[in-house]
């Protein structure tokens, strides 16, 4: 049996598709499958996605990275995206691309941390553990809507979209671009908010957050931990870590936590 690297598309019933890369080790082992969930406007070619894929290949761990609809190589327009739609993308990958007998570790970065929690709630019988990297549940409400000026909120409601200035960019050499925030995104996200109620997930959970994260405050991970029903939740703070968590020091921290999660 030889290892396989599958670069393919999962076609949905409406004709849209989700692009994904899947690594299957050469020898079948009992390791859970790792699925990486990227951030808002990020794609599966980002630093952390490739780093985790290389880590899994080197350690014979099954791995999947993919693009949400409207991101990267997948079909669709980013402006049509919603939290529910991206959650469904993740669930489709679990249901149709992962092997049915595989236990799964979800690793979610930023937006992916929100999607990770929603997918785990929907498929809790498949989930071995969760690893959140600067996880950002409810960011559309707490970090965008609540911080907008009244006139900016009115632009979204009346025109349907507002280009939010940002200093953040996924790649270190890229120029920041404004984030288009749509009325559809804001309104639909309110059906998927998590931090106002108990989050009924009981598996092992690791949350990783940089203390110099100026996009998603590191206190967010405390809020998540407080709402989770799991008794096995560990928060890892990196004093000099930023939102990207893509420095060599940050990636090493992530690697250690992933390897420890696989051993437990």
ABEGO torsion letter per residue (X at the ends): XBBBBBBBBBBBAAGBBBBBBBBBBABBBABBBBBBBBBBGBBAABAAAAAAAAAAAAAGBBBBBBBBBGBEABBEBAAABBAAAAAAAAAAAAAAABBAABBBBBBBBEAAAAAAAAAAAAAAAABABBBBBGBBBGAAAAAAAAABBAAAAAAAAAAGBBBBBBABBABAABBBBBBBBBAAAAAAAAAABAAABBBBBABBBBBBBBAABAABBAAAAAAAAAABABABBBBBBBAABBAAGABAAAAAAAAAAAAAAAAX
